Amino acid sequence: MLLPPIFVAWVTANELLHLSTYTKDQLGLDIFSIAAALKIETFYLCGHDWGSAVAQEMALLQPESIRKLILINMMIVNNGVGKKKAAEELSKEMFRSSWYQFFQSIPKFPEQLLEGKEDVWIRFFCKGITNPIPEEALLEYIRCYQVPNTITTAANLYRSMPNDSKRWKHYVNKKIKTPSHIIHGRLDRVVIPEFLSNIENAFKHPIDITYLEGGHFICDEQPKEVAKVINVFFSSN
C-alpha cells in the first residue's frame, strides 16, 4: 500500500541490500522458478494483498506464462492515478489505518515485541466485518506465524517497500497484458476503493471488478462468493 516518504527513513542502506530478496519482483521470480522445476509452463494465477502485488509483478515480467490473473484487495502497482487518489484520501487521517506498516518497517523492533504474542497479533488484525473469520483459519494463521523467523519474514515485506515503490514508478506507462479480473472487499480500511480509480488504463484487456461486502480478508469472510468468481472467470473463454 502507498505510504508517505517518511516510511523510507526506517530502513538503512545496508538493510535495503539484504532485503532485496523480498522485493515483490524477486518473489515473483521465485514462483516462476518453482513452476519451471515442476515443468509447468503456463498457469492461472490468483493473489491476495501482497500475493496480489507479486502476481502483478509476474504478469508484467512474463505475461506469456500466465493464462489469466485474479487480483484481490490490493492496489494496482502500475496505476499511478489510483494510488494518488487513495493517498489523498488516506492522508486525511494521517494514514492511521496503515500504522502497522510503519511498525513492521522498524528493524528488529517488531520481532522483540511480537515473539510469544503471535496469537494476540493475528487476532487483532484478522477480524471479519460482515462475517467472522472461522476459528480454524485463525488457528492455522497463528501456527504459521509461530514458525521461527516468520515474524521477520512478514516484516521484510514492508521493509522492502522503498525498493518496490521506486520500481513501481517505472510501471506507470506499462500495461498488464494478461486477461485479468479484480475482486475487492469494499469495506477494506487500508486498500480503499480509491486505489481502483482509473484501472482501465493499467490493463491491456477490459477489466471488471467484483465488489463484495466485506473487509480486507474477504477470502475468509466470503469464501464461497470469492471461489465462485474465481471459478467463473478462470473457466470462461
C-alpha positions in Angstrom: 0.0 0.0 0.0 1.2 3.5 -0.8 2.9 5.2 2.1 4.3 8.8 2.7 8.0 9.4 2.3 8.8 9.1 6.0 8.5 5.3 5.6 11.8 5.2 3.8 13.6 6.6 6.9 13.2 3.5 8.9 15.4 1.4 6.6 19.1 1.8 6.2 21.1 1.2 3.0 22.6 -2.0 4.3 19.2 -3.4 5.2 17.8 -2.5 1.8 20.6 -4.6 0.2 19.8 -7.5 2.5 16.1 -7.1 1.8 16.5 -7.2 -2.0 15.2 -10.8 -2.0 11.9 -9.6 -0.5 11.0 -7.2 -3.3 7.9 -8.3 -5.0 9.5 -8.8 -8.4 12.1 -11.2 -6.8 9.4 -13.1 -5.1 7.6 -13.4 -8.4 10.8 -14.8 -10.0 11.0 -17.4 -7.2 7.5 -18.6 -8.1 8.5 -18.8 -11.8 11.5 -20.9 -10.7 9.2 -23.3 -8.8 6.9 -23.6 -11.8 9.9 -24.4 -14.0 11.1 -27.0 -11.6 7.7 -28.6 -11.7 7.7 -28.3 -15.6 4.7 -26.1 -15.5 4.9 -23.7 -18.5 1.7 -21.7 -18.2 -0.8 -21.4 -15.3 -3.7 -19.4 -13.9 -2.7 -17.1 -11.1 -4.6 -15.5 -8.2 -3.2 -13.4 -5.4 -4.5 -11.5 -2.3 -2.8 -8.5 -0.7 1.0 -8.9 -1.1 0.3 -12.0 -3.1 -1.6 -9.8 -5.5 1.4 -7.4 -5.8 3.6 -10.4 -6.5 1.1 -11.7 -9.1 1.1 -8.3 -10.8 4.9 -8.3 -11.0 4.8 -11.8 -12.5 2.3 -10.6 -15.2 4.5 -7.7 -16.0 7.6 -9.8 -16.1 6.4 -12.8 -18.1 2.8 -12.3 -19.3 3.1 -15.2 -21.7 3.4 -17.6 -18.7 0.1 -16.6 -17.1 -3.2 -17.6 -18.8 -5.5 -15.5 -16.5 -5.0 -13.3 -13.5 -7.2 -12.5 -10.5 -6.2 -9.8 -8.0 -7.8 -9.5 -4.6 -7.7 -6.4 -2.3 -4.5 -4.8 -3.4 -3.6 -1.6 -5.1 -2.7 -1.9 -8.8 1.1 -1.3 -8.9 1.1 0.4 -12.3 -1.9 2.6 -11.6 -0.5 6.0 -10.6 -3.8 7.8 -10.7 -5.4 5.3 -8.3 -2.5 5.4 -5.9 -2.5 9.2 -5.8 -6.3 9.4 -5.1 -6.0 6.8 -2.4 -3.1 8.6 -0.8 -5.1 11.8 -0.8 -8.0 10.1 1.0 -5.8 8.2 3.5 -3.8 11.3 4.3 -6.9 12.9 5.8 -6.4 10.7 8.8 -2.6 10.8 8.5 -2.5 7.2 7.2 -3.8 6.0 10.6 -5.1 2.7 9.2 -1.6 1.9 7.9 0.2 2.2 11.3 1.2 -1.5 11.3 3.2 -0.9 8.1 5.3 1.7 9.8 5.7 -0.5 12.8 6.9 -3.5 10.8 9.3 -1.5 8.9 11.4 -0.7 12.0 14.4 -3.0 12.2 14.3 -5.7 14.9 11.6 -4.0 17.0 8.6 -6.0 15.8 10.4 -9.2 16.5 11.1 -8.1 20.0 7.5 -7.2 20.7 5.6 -9.9 18.8 7.5 -13.1 19.7 5.4 -15.1 22.0 2.4 -12.9 21.3 1.5 -14.2 17.8 -2.0 -15.1 18.9 -2.7 -11.6 20.0 -1.2 -10.1 16.8 -3.2 -12.3 14.5 -6.5 -12.0 16.3 -6.2 -8.2 16.4 -5.9 -8.0 12.6 -7.9 -11.0 11.3 -11.4 -9.8 12.1 -14.3 -10.1 9.7 -16.6 -7.1 9.1 -19.6 -8.8 7.6 -18.8 -12.3 8.7 -16.4 -13.7 11.3 -13.2 -15.4 10.2 -13.5 -19.1 11.0 -11.6 -20.2 14.2 -9.9 -23.0 12.3 -8.4 -20.5 9.9 -7.2 -18.2 12.7 -5.6 -21.1 14.5 -3.7 -22.1 11.3 -2.6 -18.5 10.7 -1.3 -18.3 14.3 0.5 -21.7 13.9 2.2 -20.4 10.8 3.2 -17.1 12.4 4.8 -19.0 15.3 7.2 -20.8 12.9 10.7 -19.5 13.7 11.7 -16.3 11.8 8.2 -15.8 10.3 7.8 -12.5 12.1 10.9 -11.3 10.4 9.8 -12.7 7.0 6.5 -10.9 7.3 8.0 -7.6 8.4 10.5 -7.8 5.5 7.6 -7.5 3.1 7.2 -3.9 4.4 10.9 -3.2 5.0 11.5 -3.8 1.3 8.7 -1.4 0.2 11.0 1.6 -0.6 12.7 -0.5 -3.3 9.3 -1.7 -4.6 7.9 1.9 -4.7 10.9 3.1 -6.8 10.4 0.2 -9.3 6.6 0.7 -9.5 7.1 4.3 -10.6 8.6 2.9 -13.8 5.5 0.8 -14.4 3.0 3.7 -14.8 3.2 3.6 -18.6 3.3 -0.2 -18.8 0.1 -2.2 -19.1 -0.7 -5.7 -17.7 -1.3 -7.8 -20.8 -2.8 -10.8 -19.1 -6.6 -11.1 -19.1 -7.5 -10.1 -15.5 -10.3 -9.7 -13.0 -10.4 -7.9 -9.7 -12.2 -9.0 -6.5 -12.5 -6.3 -3.8 -13.9 -6.3 -0.3 -15.3 -2.8 -0.5 -15.2 -2.3 3.3 -11.4 -2.6 3.4 -10.0 0.3 5.5 -6.5 0.1 4.1 -6.8 -0.9 0.4 -9.7 1.5 -0.1 -11.8 1.6 -3.3 -9.9 4.8 -4.5 -7.0 2.6 -5.3 -9.0 1.1 -8.2 -9.7 4.5 -9.8 -8.6 4.7 -13.4 -7.6 1.0 -13.5 -8.8 0.6 -17.1 -5.6 2.3 -18.2 -3.4 -0.2 -16.3 -4.6 -3.2 -18.3 -4.5 -4.1 -22.0 -7.7 -6.1 -21.9 -11.1 -4.8 -20.5 -11.0 -5.2 -16.7 -14.0 -5.9 -14.5 -14.3 -5.6 -10.7 -16.4 -7.8 -8.5 -17.2 -5.9 -5.3 -18.1 -8.0 -2.2 -19.5 -6.9 1.1 -16.6 -7.4 3.4 -13.2 -6.2 4.6 -9.6 -6.8 3.7 -9.8 -10.6 4.5 -12.6 -11.1 2.0 -11.4 -14.6 1.2 -12.2 -15.6 4.8 -15.3 -13.6 5.1 -17.0 -14.6 1.9 -15.1 -17.8 0.8 -18.0 -19.2 -1.3 -18.5 -15.9 -3.2 -14.8 -15.5 -3.8 -14.5 -19.1 -5.1 -17.5 -18.6 -7.4 -16.0 -15.5 -9.0 -12.6 -17.3 -9.5 -14.2 -20.4 -11.0 -16.4 -18.4 -13.4 -13.5 -16.2 -14.6 -10.9 -19.0 -15.0 -13.3 -21.3 -16.8 -14.7 -18.7 -19.2 -13.3 -18.3 -22.7 
